[in-house]
Amino acid sequence: MKNLQQIRTGRAGIIGMICLLAAAFSSCSKVHNDDIVVTPSALISVVDACPDAGSLDFFLDNNMANTNPIVYGNGLDYLRAYTGKRTATFYVSGTSQKIKTDTMTLKDGKFYTLFLSNVASKADYLLTIDTLTNPGTTNTQIRLVNLSPDAPAVDLAIQGGATVATNRAYRTISSFSTITPNTYTLEVRQKGTTTVLASIPGVKLYGASLYTVWLQGSAASSTLAAKLQLNAYYY
């Protein structure tokens, strides 16, 4: 089996002209027609929302997927992976110390995001199936994930505007909601209230794009923060 570092940019066969991103990466990974092709295959991205784990390495079975250590609040671009039952493991970077390991089943042609959350001593996984469809150039889509183990259920709202996702308890994710592309301050609020737990000010959301906002950190230690993931844009 080839190391996943060798195959992570080979996307053209499944998705055509779509650039897939994760965890606030700012530039589009190029599609190379001569990349190694894995068939059948899935695409999976990874997000680290575990505040005290330190820098991490991510493995699928025995293959390390990251080139550089993964730091808190960041992650990996979608990478191509073999389908079937896979073992997903986070290690403290450069060591054999496991933070979390579990098996998951990846299906052909599906997109996934694996979120790591909670504190390192009792780390949790949340594996989502990402339904990515082009919303069109006049629309953008956004969803909300709650990855704070002690925060209340939360809503996602636009400052001065609409509420776009509601009532997300820990380790739950909303469906994508459609909004107009613009520059917004996004607010993660306590469910059903105007109490802002975390915000992302002045973020420009583009048309033909899909985004995820997640809440991370601890309410008890006042470390709650909201982060933005660009899942995909079409061109």
SULMOFEN-V733977 format. One record per backbone hydrogen bond with DSSP energy under -1.0 kcal/mol. CO is the residue of the C=O (numbers start at 1). NH is the residue of the N-H. Records with the same first field share a line. If there is no record, write none. Layout:
CO=NH, NH
This chain:
3=6
4=7
7=10
9=11
11=14, 15
12=16
16=18
17=235
19=233
32=35
41=109
42=81
43=112
44=79
45=114
46=76
47=116
48=73
50=53
55=93
56=70
57=91
58=65
59=89
60=63
63=60
70=56
71=74
74=48
76=46
79=44
81=42
84=106
86=104
87=61
88=102
89=59
90=99, 100
91=57
92=95
97=92
100=90
102=88
104=86
106=84
107=110
110=43
111=130
112=45
113=128
114=47
115=126
116=49
117=124
119=122
120=123
124=117
126=115
128=113
136=139, 208
139=208
140=179
141=211
142=177
143=213
144=174
145=215
146=171
153=191
154=168
155=189
156=164, 165
157=187
158=161
162=158
165=156
168=154
169=172
172=146
177=142
179=140
182=205
184=203
185=159
186=200
187=157
188=197, 198
189=155
190=193
195=190
198=188
200=186
203=184
208=234
209=141
210=231, 232
211=143
212=229
213=145
214=227
215=147
216=225
218=223
225=216
227=214
229=212
231=21
232=210
233=19
